[in-house]
Amino acid sequence: MSVPGSRNPHVPSASLRGAVDLSALKARATAAPPQRAARPVDAAGGEGTTPEREAERAPGAEGGGLAVEIDDANFPDIVQLSSQAPIVVLLWAQYSPESQRVRDELGPQVDAYGGRLGYATADIEAFPQLAQALGVQAVPTAIAFLKGQPIPLFQGAAAPAQSRQLFDELLRVAEANGVTGTVDGAPAAPLEEPPLPPLHAEAYEALERGDFAAAEAALTKAIAEQPSDHEAKAALAQVHLMTRVQGLGQSEAEVARQSAAENPDDVEAQLVVADLDLQGGHVEDAFARLVGFISRNFGPERDTARVRLLELFEVVGTTDPRVSAARQQLARALF
């Protein structure tokens, strides 16, 4: 369901853009005299497993993955290890029973990935510098470290199915960034593409037979059941685009472009050509056309163009740099 030249449905939505710079914290942790001996970390210092480390493993995380409590002494090792495998970090606190419960539940979930993910926990009262550097305002909060950079995962409790989806996505991001090892240094098995959720599969099957209405119905139902289903929202936006342009042949497209050129303030004419541009892979042209219309017009037509532009952002992918640039242009046009 991808638009040529725009969104690839197999590219993870998460990315390393916008990650917090932890270099100062890492340097301070490295330079500061440790108050206690550093706990050994798998494949990141060569010390292996010790009885002391076994006593310090995070509850619920037995079975081979990284599972240590982060402090000033071992933080640099955690950051270093994230260059060979992503590290899931749960920030928790003694005063929060919910955060302790999530801490315990995440251990087995991460361990089920057979070393392709590591797991560490951080008590924000014992290591407040980390929470401050990450801008953490509440516990529990889960982040991941990948190649030394943090990626937000979730705040609060997450259902196991949601955690698995996030962890699968994290591994795809890692693979896209060349991180394909394990916490024990062994090569990771190839990452298999997870099966589509039933309603997503139903939508794809409907598209295969050209039934856009059935695809729209399936995706609308998926969003109703799971409002945070960003993939379904993006797919629905693509279905809407395909529905709008399916009947436009070359002659109709030429007429539409002529009409848009002669009537720059006709919102319907501009919407049609923006759709055609996006379908043809001219992403920046589509965005610029609608941003230009919004900057010149007011009233309901302006809002109509704005809503369509936001839908086209979903089609391309909200993490695409072209979308980020167009969002800034839209903000300037509106304000």
C-alpha positions in Angstrom: 0.0 0.0 0.0 3.0 2.3 -0.5 3.0 5.4 -2.7 5.9 5.4 -5.2 8.7 7.5 -4.0 7.3 8.0 -0.5 6.5 5.7 2.4 7.9 2.2 2.6 5.7 0.2 4.9 8.6 -2.0 6.0 10.7 1.0 7.2 10.3 1.3 11.0 8.5 4.5 12.2 11.0 5.0 15.0 14.4 6.6 14.2 17.5 8.0 15.9 16.5 11.6 14.9 15.8 13.8 17.9 17.6 11.6 20.3 18.9 13.2 23.5 22.6 13.9 23.7 24.0 11.9 26.6 27.7 12.5 25.9 28.1 14.8 28.8 26.5 12.3 31.2 28.6 9.5 29.8 31.8 11.5 30.1 31.0 12.4 33.7 30.2 8.8 34.6 33.5 7.7 33.0 35.6 10.4 34.7 34.1 10.3 38.1 35.8 8.0 40.6 33.3 5.1 41.1 31.8 4.8 44.6 31.7 1.0 44.1 33.1 -1.5 41.7 31.5 -1.5 38.3 29.2 -4.4 37.7 30.3 -6.6 34.8 28.3 -6.4 31.6 28.1 -9.1 29.0 30.5 -8.6 26.1 31.4 -5.1 27.2 34.4 -5.5 29.5 35.2 -9.2 29.4 34.5 -9.9 33.0 31.6 -12.3 32.4 29.2 -13.3 35.1 30.0 -13.2 38.8 28.1 -14.1 41.9 27.9 -10.4 42.7 26.3 -9.7 39.4 23.8 -12.6 39.8 22.7 -11.0 43.0 22.1 -7.7 41.3 20.1 -9.0 38.3 16.8 -7.2 37.8 13.9 -9.3 39.2 12.0 -11.2 36.6 14.8 -11.1 34.0 16.5 -14.4 34.5 17.8 -16.3 31.5 20.7 -14.8 29.7 20.0 -11.2 28.6 21.5 -8.1 30.1 19.7 -7.4 33.4 21.5 -5.0 35.6 20.7 -1.9 37.6 22.3 1.1 36.0 24.5 3.4 38.0 27.3 5.9 37.4 29.9 3.1 37.3 28.3 0.8 34.7 26.5 3.4 32.6 29.3 3.8 30.0 29.3 0.0 29.5 25.6 0.0 28.8 26.0 2.7 26.2 28.9 0.8 24.6 26.9 -2.4 24.5 24.1 -0.8 22.6 26.3 -0.7 19.6 26.0 -4.4 19.2 22.4 -4.9 20.4 19.6 -2.6 21.5 19.2 -2.2 25.3 15.8 -1.7 26.8 16.0 0.4 29.9 13.2 0.7 32.4 13.3 3.8 34.7 11.6 3.0 38.0 11.4 4.1 41.6 11.0 2.5 45.0 8.0 4.8 45.8 6.1 3.5 42.7 4.6 0.0 43.0 3.5 0.2 39.4 7.0 0.9 38.2 8.3 -2.1 40.2 5.6 -4.3 38.7 6.5 -3.2 35.1 10.2 -3.7 35.9 9.6 -7.3 36.9 7.2 -8.0 33.9 9.5 -6.6 31.2 12.4 -8.9 32.1 10.9 -12.2 30.8 9.5 -10.3 27.7 13.0 -9.0 26.8 14.6 -12.3 27.6 12.3 -14.0 25.1 14.3 -12.4 22.3 17.2 -14.7 23.0 19.8 -12.0 23.5 18.9 -9.8 20.5 17.7 -7.2 23.1 19.4 -6.4 26.4 17.5 -5.3 29.6 18.6 -2.9 32.3 16.8 -0.9 34.9 17.5 2.5 36.5 16.2 3.7 39.8 15.7 7.4 39.3 16.3 8.1 43.0 19.6 6.3 42.9 20.7 7.7 39.5 18.8 11.0 39.1 21.3 12.3 36.5 20.0 9.8 33.9 16.3 10.8 34.4 17.3 14.4 34.1 19.3 13.9 30.9 16.4 12.0 29.4 13.8 14.5 30.5 11.8 11.7 32.3 8.9 13.2 34.3 7.2 10.0 35.6 7.8 6.4 36.3 7.6 3.8 34.9 9.2 5.0 31.6 10.8 2.7 29.1 13.5 3.8 26.6 15.9 2.0 24.5 19.6 2.7 23.8 20.8 2.0 20.3 24.3 3.0 19.1 24.6 5.1 22.2 21.4 7.1 21.6 18.1 6.8 23.5 14.8 6.1 21.7 11.5 6.6 23.7 9.4 3.5 24.0 6.5 4.1 26.4 5.5 5.7 29.7 3.3 3.9 32.2 2.2 0.3 31.9 2.2 -1.4 28.5 0.3 -4.5 27.7 2.5 -7.4 26.6 1.2 -7.2 23.0 2.1 -3.6 22.9 5.6 -4.2 24.3 6.2 -7.0 21.8 5.2 -4.7 19.0 7.5 -2.0 20.2 10.4 -4.4 20.7 9.9 -5.8 17.2 9.9 -2.3 15.8 13.1 -1.6 17.8 14.8 -4.5 16.3 13.9 -3.4 12.8 15.3 0.1 13.6 18.5 -1.6 14.9 18.8 -3.7 11.7 18.3 -0.6 9.6 21.2 1.0 11.5 23.5 -2.0 11.1 23.1 -3.3 14.7 22.5 -7.0 14.3 24.3 -8.7 17.2 23.4 -9.9 20.6 24.3 -8.9 24.1 26.6 -11.9 24.4 28.4 -11.0 21.2 27.0 -13.8 19.0 25.4 -12.9 15.6 21.7 -12.5 15.8 19.4 -14.7 13.8 17.7 -12.9 10.8 14.7 -10.9 12.0 11.5 -12.4 10.6 8.8 -10.0 9.5 6.0 -10.4 12.0 2.6 -11.5 10.7 0.1 -8.8 9.9 -2.7 -8.3 12.4 -6.0 -9.9 11.1 -7.7 -6.6 10.1 -4.5 -5.4 8.4 -4.3 -8.6 6.5 -8.0 -8.3 5.5 -7.3 -4.8 4.2 -4.4 -5.9 2.1 -6.4 -8.8 0.7 -9.2 -6.4 -0.2 -6.7 -4.1 -2.0 -5.3 -7.1 -4.0 -8.8 -7.6 -5.5 -9.3 -3.8 -5.9 -12.0 -3.5 -3.2 -11.1 -0.1 -1.7 -14.3 0.1 0.3 -13.6 -3.2 2.0 -10.0 -2.1 2.8 -11.2 1.1 4.2 -13.8 -0.7 6.4 -11.2 -3.1 7.8 -8.7 -0.4 8.6 -11.4 1.8 10.2 -12.4 -1.1 12.4 -8.7 -1.7 13.3 -8.3 2.0 14.4 -11.6 1.8 16.4 -10.3 -1.2 18.3 -6.8 0.3 18.7 -6.7 4.1 18.4 -2.9 4.1 18.7 -2.5 1.8 15.6 -0.3 4.2 13.6 0.2 1.7 10.8 -3.5 1.3 10.3 -3.9 5.1 10.2 -1.1 5.4 7.6 -2.6 2.6 5.5 -6.1 4.2 5.7 -4.7 7.5 4.5 -3.1 5.6 1.6 -6.4 3.9 0.8 -8.1 7.2 0.7 -5.5 8.6 -1.7 -5.8 5.5 -4.0 -9.6 5.9 -3.9 -9.5 9.5 -5.0 -7.0 9.0 -7.8 -8.2 5.7 -9.2 -10.5 7.1 -11.9 -8.1 9.8 -13.1 -6.5 8.9 -16.4 -3.9 10.9 -18.2 -6.4 13.2 -19.9 -8.3 13.8 -16.7 -5.0 14.6 -14.9 -4.0 17.1 -17.5 -7.4 18.9 -17.2 -7.0 18.9 -13.4 -3.6 20.5 -13.6 -4.8 23.1 -16.0 -7.7 23.9 -13.7 -5.4 24.2 -10.7 -3.0 26.5 -12.6 -5.9 28.8 -13.7 -7.6 28.8 -10.3 -4.9 28.9 -7.6 -7.5 29.7 -4.9 -9.9 26.8 -5.9 -9.3 24.4 -3.0 -10.8 21.3 -4.8 -8.5 21.9 -7.8 -5.5 22.2 -5.6 -6.4 19.0 -3.6 -6.7 17.0 -6.8 -3.3 18.0 -8.1 -1.7 17.5 -4.7 -3.0 13.9 -4.8 -1.6 13.4 -8.3 1.8 14.8 -7.3 2.0 12.5 -4.2 0.9 9.5 -6.2 3.6 10.3 -8.8 6.3 10.5 -6.1 6.6 14.3 -6.2 6.2 14.6 -2.4 7.7 18.1 -1.9 5.5 19.5 -4.8 2.3 18.1 -3.2 3.2 19.6 0.2 4.3 23.0 -1.2 1.0 23.3 -3.2 -1.2 22.9 -0.1 1.0 24.9 2.2 0.9 27.7 -0.4 -2.9 27.5 -0.6 -3.1 27.6 3.2 -0.9 30.7 3.4 -3.0 32.6 0.9 -6.5 31.7 2.1 -8.7 31.8 5.2 -12.0 30.3 6.2 -13.3 26.8 5.7 -11.3 26.2 2.5 -8.1 26.8 4.4 -9.0 24.1 7.0 -10.0 21.7 4.3 -6.5 22.0 2.8 -4.9 21.7 6.2 -6.8 18.5 7.0 -5.8 17.0 3.6 -2.2 18.0 4.1 -2.1 16.2 7.5 -3.6 13.1 5.8 -0.8 13.2 3.1 1.7 13.4 5.9 0.4 10.1 7.2 0.7 8.6 3.7 4.4 9.6 3.4 5.2 8.7 7.0 5.4 11.1 9.9 9.1 10.5 10.5 10.1 11.3 6.9 12.3 14.4 6.8 10.1 15.9 4.0 7.2 15.7 6.4 9.2 17.4 9.2 10.1 20.2 6.8 6.5 20.6 5.6 5.2 20.7 9.2 7.5 23.7 9.9 6.3 25.4 6.7 2.7 24.7 7.7 3.2 26.2 11.1 4.6 29.4 9.6 1.6 29.6 7.2 -0.9 29.2 10.0 0.7 31.5 12.5 
